[in-house]
């Protein structure tokens, strides 16, 4: 199965650590795991675990930011291409 996690950043903190734990668990079970994010301090840990990084410009605090639309278009193409 192909699994995609989407988060606005991968900085040190609760949600990023939680996503890393989930991704590692699914990876150990033989799934293809992708993380779409604007990057952050924990990105090297994801890469070390062979979790595929999909860079998107989603780091924003506004729901109306154009970054959301740009990220949506980038992700929709990647989701189709990788059959997520």
Backbone torsions as a table, in degrees:
resi	resn	phi	psi	omega
1	UNK	NA	146.3	175.3
2	UNK	-101.5	125.9	-176.0
3	UNK	-121.9	133.9	179.0
4	UNK	-119.3	126.8	170.7
5	UNK	-104.8	137.6	-178.6
6	UNK	-123.2	123.8	177.5
7	UNK	-147.4	149.6	-175.5
8	UNK	-72.8	-24.1	176.6
9	UNK	-153.7	167.5	178.4
10	UNK	-123.2	40.2	178.0
11	UNK	-78.8	162.9	-179.0
12	UNK	-62.4	129.1	-179.4
13	UNK	161.3	-178.8	-173.7
14	UNK	-58.7	-56.4	-173.7
15	UNK	-66.1	-40.5	-179.9
16	UNK	-65.4	-41.0	177.5
17	UNK	-65.4	-40.0	179.0
18	UNK	-64.4	-45.8	178.9
19	UNK	-62.9	-39.0	177.6
20	UNK	-61.6	-44.5	178.8
21	UNK	-62.3	-45.3	178.3
22	UNK	-62.0	-46.3	-178.5
23	UNK	-61.9	-42.7	178.5
24	UNK	-62.0	-41.6	179.6
25	UNK	-62.6	-45.8	178.7
26	UNK	-67.6	-36.1	178.0
27	UNK	-62.3	-43.1	178.7
28	UNK	-62.7	-27.1	179.5
29	UNK	-86.3	5.2	174.5
30	UNK	92.9	10.3	179.6
31	UNK	-87.3	155.0	172.2
32	UNK	-86.1	122.4	-175.4
33	UNK	-117.4	131.6	179.3
34	UNK	-120.5	146.8	173.3
35	UNK	-125.7	122.8	177.1
36	UNK	-106.1	125.2	-173.9
37	UNK	-167.2	171.1	174.8
38	UNK	-89.0	5.6	177.8
39	UNK	93.7	-172.6	180.0
40	UNK	152.7	-174.8	-174.1
41	UNK	-63.2	-29.1	-178.8
42	UNK	-89.2	-1.7	-179.3
43	UNK	-53.6	-43.9	178.5
44	UNK	-58.4	-32.2	178.6
45	UNK	-67.9	-38.5	177.3
46	UNK	-64.8	-44.4	-179.9
47	UNK	-64.9	-40.7	178.2
48	UNK	-59.0	-35.2	179.7
49	UNK	-84.1	6.4	178.8
50	UNK	64.5	33.3	174.2
51	UNK	-91.6	126.6	-171.8
52	UNK	-76.0	126.5	-177.4
53	UNK	-95.5	127.3	175.4
54	UNK	-113.7	104.4	-177.1
55	UNK	-73.5	130.1	175.0
56	UNK	-138.4	149.7	-177.7
57	UNK	-88.2	60.9	-171.7
58	UNK	-98.1	-5.0	-176.4
59	UNK	-69.0	103.7	-179.1
60	UNK	-157.9	157.8	176.7
61	UNK	-106.6	0.0	-177.7
62	UNK	-109.5	128.7	177.3
63	UNK	-68.5	-16.5	-178.1
64	UNK	-100.1	9.2	-178.5
65	UNK	-67.0	140.8	175.2
66	UNK	-61.9	-21.0	178.1
67	UNK	-60.5	-32.2	179.5
68	UNK	-64.5	-44.9	-179.7
69	UNK	-66.9	-42.7	178.7
70	UNK	-60.8	-45.1	179.3
71	UNK	-62.5	-40.3	180.0
72	UNK	-61.4	-45.1	-180.0
73	UNK	-66.4	-41.6	177.7
74	UNK	-62.0	-45.1	-177.9
75	UNK	-67.6	-38.7	-178.3
76	UNK	-61.4	-38.5	176.4
77	UNK	-66.5	-43.2	-180.0
78	UNK	-66.8	-37.5	-179.9
79	UNK	-63.6	-42.9	177.9
80	UNK	-67.0	-46.4	-177.2
81	UNK	-61.4	-42.2	-175.3
82	UNK	-96.2	1.7	178.5
83	UNK	55.7	50.3	178.8
84	UNK	-85.5	NA	NA
